[in-house]
Amino acid sequence: MIQPAFEPAYHRLRKEDLVTRAESLHRQLTHCRICPRGCGVDRLAGETGFCGIGASVVVASYGPHFGEERPLVGRRGSGTVFFAGCNLGCVFCQNCEISRHREGRAVDCSQLADIFIEIEKMGCHNLNLVTPTHVVPHILLALIEARDRGLTLPLVWNSGGYDGIDMLTVLDGIVDIYMPDVKMLDPITAERLLNAADYPDVIRTALPEMHRQVGELAIEQGVAWRGLLVRHLVMPHDLAETARVARFIASISPSTAVNLMDQYHPSDRAFAIPDISRPLERPAFERARREAVAAGLTNLLP
């Protein structure tokens, strides 16, 4: 059980406010504009847009995860829920079975609430929602039920960063920890590798809003309970332009917690693209880390 000082944000909202927000987003599914894609399909009627998900949530897996960032994992693991489908189309996706092929089990909102409660019973430090953007109405409806049933875990929003400002406004006062990717800031590269030319514009608006809502990462006894934690995957040939990304993050706050990730390896469709068809070399990562420090970032995770 979380100590009173760490009461999750969604406990401080009136139930009526949560219900109003959830129902407002759920109505948008009839002409879906949940994410920046704005596909306009009627998901409640079973139509699917870019994310490939209709009326139901598809959960690929859930449970304690010990491969996340150390402040989320602690001693008991981060309670991850992996959602199938995605509003990005990264050609190098390392979870393409989930994101593009949408492997998993369809659940309703009550069953999703069961999963949330089960994760707390497993002893996890937090509820870590992985790739949640396209199913946010379902998540909020499940969260309402789970809160009524005693859920007290901090809520982690673990997204690709392709989160529209309207949706983030709805999440204000609900999410405890934002953990977005900041993938790249060049629209041509974003179109080629993410299938989203507007990704740079979206993340330039989204990241300051996330920081405004939750502030710097707050850690107690080695475990994060609130704040912003940014991920950035260093790419071969500096395609992600790490120095440029680092300057952008530092312009919001130099002390933003940032995980520079070195695990790039070709996956999915990347093998057919020459400049990303090989793993990242160690010297390239070390150079990227030096550039991030030079850009002013002071809180790079080990």
Summary of the structure (lengths in Angstrom):
residues: 302
radius of gyration: 18.4
end to end distance: 28.5
largest distance: 53.2
contacts: 1042
relative contact order: 0.13
helix: 43%
strand: 17%
